Amino acid sequence: MTFDAPTIDYAGLSPIITMTAGLVLLVLVAVFDGVKRTAPAIALLTLATTAGLLIWQWDADTPLLNGSLQIDGLAVVFSLLVVISAAAAVLLTIGDPSEHQAGRPDFLALLMASVLGMVMLTMASNLITFFIALELFSIPLYALCGTNLRKRESLEAGLKYLIIGSVGSATLLYGMALIYGASAATDFTGIASGLTEGGLISDSLTLVGVGMIAVGLAFKISIAPFHQWTPDVYQGAPTPVTAFMSAATKLAAFAVFIRFFLVALEPMAAEWDVILAALATISILVGNVGAIAQSSLKRMLGYSGVAQAGYMLAGIVVATQQGVDALTFYLAAYLAMNMAAFAAIVIHERQSGFSDSIESLRGIGRSNPLVAWPLTIAMLALAGLPPTAGFIGKLYLFQALVEADWTWLGVMIAIGTMISLVYYMRVVATIWMSPASDASLQVPSGEPGVDLDSPRRWYLVLPAILGSAAAIFFGIIPQPLVEFAQHAGNALAALIS
Amino acid sequence: MLSAILWTPLAFGLISLLAPRRFAPWVAGTGTLITLVLAAIVAIGFDSSQGLQYVVDVTWIPGLGINYSLGIDGISVFLVLLTALAWVPAVAFTASRGTDRAGLFYFMLLAGQTATLGAFLAQDLLLFVLFFDLMIVPFYFLFGIWGSDREGVTAGSATVKMIVFTLIGSLLMLVGAVAVGVIAADGGQLTFNMAELAEKGLPSGSQNWIFWFFAAAFLVKMPAFPLHGWMPDAYRAAPLPALAVFSAVLSKVGAYGFLKVVLPIMPDAVELFQTTMLIIALGSIIYGSVMAFTKIDLRLILGFSSVAQLGFITLGIFALDSTGANGALLQMINHGLVVVPAFLIVALIAERTGSEDIGPMGGLAKKAPVFAVIFLIVTMGTLAIPGSANFIGEFYILNGVFNTDVAIAIIASSGVALAAFYALRMYQRTMHNPLPEGSDSREISVRDGLMIVPIVLIMIVLAFCPQIILGDTRDSVDATVAVSKEAAQ
């Protein structure tokens, strides 16, 4: 009996190999005091190399490791976005109190492990790799949320995320078992053919399995009603971590969402589209209504993230290539706006002694343009106003929805956006239209991490400016981003009829 | 050429944002003057016997089927000119009084001009929606940052209310616009070109719901009763020069939208909902007039009188009669020309009396005959006295409605009488009666006169020869109305 080892396509695997090498290097650096300072540089270098290799693999469309992973347009586009989000997080982390307390290289090693998991997840095309990658990105994130060791809320956030995230993972795993039972396959294309041939498409156990997988992913993306952890964790976690996970977890989870639902479960699209549409609607309403009453900026962005996830989910409901394109565009735009918003919040927090209440932004428009402008642009973009990428993103989604006869879901998005104007515009009004209050002038100095010069730190200002510039640029000249998004959709074109 | 008109204000706005503080007014003023000259050249070169002119058509987002396509026709030509004209005194007035954070103010004001011009020039439906949404953003900042807090309502909360109200309609319109394109394409090549959409036509079932999505956006923007809830607070908060252009021009974009988008693309729905729209218009006329009569704040008197005037304009459009629609378009221009000087006069009155409430006012005409005459002409325009261009506009409108529905026309006529009540009351309370303590009857200065008198002169010229406007607009308006008429038969 001969045994054929699987052929390994090292070119396709190179991004994962690089990330792993960078991760190992960071762990080693953590041991030696003399080189600890270089950790952010190593992390950025790793991310840059990964991005370069991903661009090198731009046109790739090959299965890796016996089909357990797949590098194609979808994987490359989503991985690139994840890597950009991670690079911003690395920059924002410099000087954060959580980084001091957890140890700089250790903190970054956790971050890199999470990114590695996300990159793998965008390529996952097999239930096994799907689950492993999901856990690989989740577990370091649980720890990262709790890295601000001296802050109760941070520890609480970490624990809460761990418990709820584990429930999500368990649900997901159970669903996978049921799907495997129905299709006798673990790879996504095998599941599709197994379900069709076995005639179990409308079998109730299969549907329960699909539902459990949807719920498990909904926990990760924070789709209502599985979102309860989101506001607490967003508020409690160190802000750079919130910045990272708000966009990157959505990116990675949506990548596998697309791949699993549009490839493996494509034969039963008629069964799950209504369920997902209902989830999207609930998410839009719950997120937007919940955000109105918030007084903490990060909590508000948490709820708004729930609503935004609802808009994005609509891109999967339609189950067309245009839906995937629109979703990818929206995610890329969302990444830009979030980067601008959170970078501005980080600058503001360090200057004001870590208050993230909306009230503390009073009069910032006059005193601190580097916080005010990125935050304003981010709010306008999140609200979907022209001339920002947020407007084009909504337009794209509307077009995909109307074309697939899901107009009512488009109307739901429009209604959700209207509600959202109340809280987004309140932030803008506080920034520009309220006189500075006396309270916001008192800066508690001496607290760890307070940095009165934060608006002059390039590593904080750079993500803020790049994010807001991208949000405006792609609102005026969206075609490059449209083509970028279509690259992801094209990868699935053959599979979606 | 049209691109130059469109982007000149924004370019100068950006320069004034970055320029040293004392140059900002000059840069902004130059920008508005250049825009005015360019718009005048286009208007003079406009050939009324042809349809769309000065066309620019470039692919903008091929992935979404959106084109950057501009053009000017009989409906938009004078509205563009009005927009270019209205901003000049607004900038000049602000410059003469000075303002806090001047660079940012002029940037926002001129960005608002670009957005408004864009809405009038766009020939691609989605481009129109984009500019329509964009208009409100700079005015949100203008009203909020430079506005004044009133008892119980801060400028910030008033403007949040305004933007939420207006965007409720706009977002539905965005869905509606996408639906128009997708349904009209019917699986074929996607286009949002308005002329092509009108030609392709929509199934009447789709028209019915899409109609209301558009109507919501336009009626809120006007504002029409009962969707005017945002208006009083926003008008009271706004800085007057910005309010002058807002009330003069932005409200017209809603009426323009009905004429340019709704009538040609959704003729079946227009025919079906004609009576409903006429009743809404009637409601606006009566409610606006009555409210204008009961308010003592000058801004609110003018604000509610706008509601009534826009009611007349809507009435004229939905008479679906060539005379009525021509009158509506004439009235849009007239009203714009009346409102700009009216709000600037309010500012002058406030400078003299220290108040904007007509209660404690009076006697301002005593030592200021020229000022009083200017205000009198504007007042007469507001109440549409026979001999004014506004009278001709309202006459055309009522004439059109008589052809359509006699009962509604008779009720609407009462609006003309009501206008006399509130307009004359406003004039009397401010200009006549004894001058109270603390008020100062000062003659209008030459500088302020230069800002207001030219527009008043244009009003007078139009009163004598409204054909200047009607001659150029008639063909386009008739073509638009004809589409709906065909549907009705």
Interface residues (C-beta under 8 A of the other chain):
Chain A: D325 G365 R366 L380 G384 L385 P386 P387 F391 I392 K394 L395 Y396 F398 Q399 V402 E403 T407 G410 V411 A414 I415 T417 M418 L421 V422 M425 R426 V428 A429 T430 W432 M433 S434 P478 Q479 V482 E483 Q486
Chain B: W60 I61 P62 G63 L64 R101 L126 L130 F131 D133 L134 V137 Y140 F141 G144 I145 G147 T154 A155 G156 S157 T159 V160 I163 V164 L167 I168 L171 L172 L174 V175 V178 A179 G181 V182 I183
